[in-house]
Amino acid sequence: MIRRDLVRLQQTDSDQILQEFTTRQHMAPHRTLGEVLETASQALGFCPQAGETAMGWLQLDAGKAIGRLRRTELIQLSRSIHRFWRQGLAAKGAHPQSV
């Protein structure tokens, strides 16, 4: 499982997470941030716990509509998710070599 997660981490960066959020913001602006985060996690393979940690760290409300978020908030969220995801894998013992 850790090896699979490591491969996904190497294939997915914060820009791809941001692109997923931006697409979902334009296509379904009334969906909640929590719903979008769950769907994006399944689509891109990032750790759902990293998303929850990032939302808490940034003090974002999971019940807020994705369409109400500013671009800067989406950028911060995507970068935070990627960082917490990478840290979570490192804590499990999977040290990313080329991230």
Buried (B, 14 or more C-beta within 10 A) or exposed (E): EEEEBBEBBEEBBBEBBBBBBBEBBEEBEEBBBBBBBBBBBEBBBBBBEBBBBBBEEEEBEBEBBBBEBEEEBBBBBBBBBBBBBBEBBEEEEBEEEEE
